[in-house]
């Protein structure tokens, strides 16, 4: 499984990866508030880069990431729901509605795209840990489970294993993580998504159900004088490199 290309990776990050509620001091009370987020992808003769301007509302909630190619817009419609619109080249590509549970974590979502395909996701928890995520696809006949992710954590609350299976229980792939001692202190998604790690990852290994390797990824980091993450480099064993750069207010 290769590293995702930048646009796809950004959308996946915004929907899936963990985040923390804003706290601390600094610009508008949040020392980790971003001004820009930059993605770079390198593989063989391919070298792409995209720079996103990051915006927040007066409650420090993420409202948008905008680049010349892609724009993601969040709207907080009530205490129990929010929307995400993904625009590509100025045209709406995906609209998603997220529903929030009593613990202020995302409970479920409904999404449709510009080709009239629709999906629903259901998020299942054990305490504050996301332990299962189900994805349902729709046809004119019925809804079916098209994918399921089962998550395992260590005693520190770091995601150690993600088992992705299809709708009938056959495993598609297994992703295993190890971690550094560096705390996770910046993310680019709304606070409704629960933290799936407290530390930054060191390695990621993707295999099939029989243990055959799809990809091995290593992580490297750069921090500023305040200890904030400024650069993350993911390097796969096939030579793919995915770089994330964080620029703070």
N, C-alpha and C positions, 0 to 999 in steps of 0.2 A: 504494500500500500504506500504510494508516494506521498510526500508532503503536499498539502493542498496548495493550489495556486492562490495568489493574494486575495482576489475578490471573493472567491469561494471560502477561503480561510477566514476572512473578516466576518462574513455572515455567520459562519459556524461559531466563531468566537462569541459573537454578540448573542447567540441563542443558547449556547451550551455551557461555555466555560464559566467557572465560579466567579463570584464577586463579593466584595465586602461593602457594608454600609459606610457612608462617608463619616469620618471622624477626624479628630486632631485639630491642628491649627494651621494657618497659612491663608492662601487666597480663598476668601469666602469660607473660612473654617476648615479647609481641606488641603493638606500639604501635598496630596497626590493628585490634585486636579490637573487634567491634561489640557494643553493648548493644541498640540498636534500629535497625530499618530501616523507613522510611516511604515509601509510594508514594502519589502524588497524580496524578489524571487530570482534565484540563479540556478540554471541547469543547462549544461552543454553550451549551446549558442544563445540560449534564452536569458535575458536579463531585463526584468521589469521592475517598476517602482511606482507606488501610488502614495500620495500624501493627503491625509484627511485632517480637516479642521474639526475640532471637537467643541461642542456647545453644551451648555447646561442651563437649567432654569434657576430661579431665585431660591429654590430649595436644594440646590446642588444635585439635582437629578439629571442624568444624561438625556439630552434631547436630540442630539444629532451628530453624525459623522459625515463630512462632505468632502468629496474630491471631484475633479473634473469628470470622472467616469461614473462614480457611484455615490449615492447619497442614502443614508439611513436616517429616518426620522421617527422619533418616539413621541407619543402623545399619551399623557396620563389622564385617562377619561374619568376615573373615579378611584376610590380607595381599593376597589377590588378588580380593576381591569386597566389595561393599557394597550396601545396599538404600536405596531412597527410597520413602517412602509419602506420598502427597498426600491430605489429608483436606479435604473441603468440608462445612461445617456439621456437623462431627463424624463424617461418613461417609467411609469409604475410597473415593476416586475413582480413584486410579492407584497401582499398585505397580510398581516398577522394580528390577531387579537389574543392577548394573554389574560388569563383569569387568575386572581391571587387568592390564596387561602387565608385562614384566620391567623396563621403564623407569619403572614406577609411574604410567603414564598409562592412562586408560580405553581399553580395547581394543574392547569391545562391550557392548551392553545388551539386555535383554529387558523389555518393558513390557506390562502389560495393564490395562484399565480396568474400571469397574463396568458396562459394557455388553458385556463379553466380547470386545471388540476387542483385538488384540495386535499389537505391532510390535517389530522388532529393529533396532538401529542398529549399524553397523560403522564404526570410526574408523581411518583410514589416515594414516600419518605419513611425512614425509621428515626424518630426524633427530628433532628435538624439535618440529617444526612439523606441526600437523594440516593435511593437504592435501586430504583427501576424507572426506566423511561420507555413508554410504549408509543409507537407511531402508527396511526391508522390512515390508510388510504381509502378513497371513496370511488365507487363506480356507480353506474345507474342501477345496479342491483343491490349493493350493500356496502358496508364498511368492513374492511379486513385489517388485521394487524400485519403491517408490512415490515416492521422492524422492532426489535426490543433490545434495550441495553440494560444489563445487570451490573451493578457497581459494588466493588469491595474496597474497604478502607482499612488503613492501619490504625493503631491506637492513638495516633496524633491527628486523625481526621483527614489524612491524605489519601486520595484515590490511588489504589495500587493495581486494580484490575477492572477492565471494562470488557464484558463479554457481549458481543453484538450477534444477535441471531435473527433469523427470518420469522415469518409469521407462523411457521409450523414447528419451530424449535430447533432447526438446524443452525449450527454456529457458523457465522460468516467469518468472523475474525475475533481474536483476543488481543487486547492491548494491555501491557503491563508497564508500570511506571516505578522509577526510583526517584529519590528527592535529595536536594541539597539542604544545607542549614539556613539558607536565605529565606526570610519570610516573604510571602506574597503580599505586596502592598499597593499594587496598581492593577486595574482591570478596565475593560471598555464595554461593560454591559450593565443594564439596570440592576438595582439592588434586590430585585425579586428573585434572581437566580441564586440558589444556595451555594456556599463555598464547597468546592470539591477537593480543595487542598488548602493547607495553611502555609506550605512551603513551595518554592519554585522547583520544578522537576529537574533531575539530572540526566535521566535516560528514559527513552520510550521504546518498547519492543513490541512489534505487531506480528502475530503468527496466525496460522490457521488452527483448526481444532486439533490437528495432529502434531502441532508444535513446529511445523515448517515455517520458516521466516519469510515474512513479507517485507519488513523494514526494521532497521535499527537506527534510532535517532539519538543524538547527543545534544545537550544544551550548553551554551556558554553565555555569560552575562557580564554586563558593564554597569557600574553604579556611579552616581554623582557623589559629591562631598557630603550630602545629606543622607546618603545610603539609599537613595531612590533608584529604582531600575531605569536605566536609560537605553539599554540595547540588549536584545535577546536574539541569539543566533541558534537556529535549529539546523543541524547537519545530518543528512541521511547517508546510509552506507552506499547508496547508488550515486552520490555526488550532488544531490539536490540540496540547496541551501535556502532557508527561509529566514528573513531578518525582520524583527519588529523594533522600531525606534520610538521612544516615548519622550515627548517634549512638554515640560511642565510650565504652568503659569508662573 
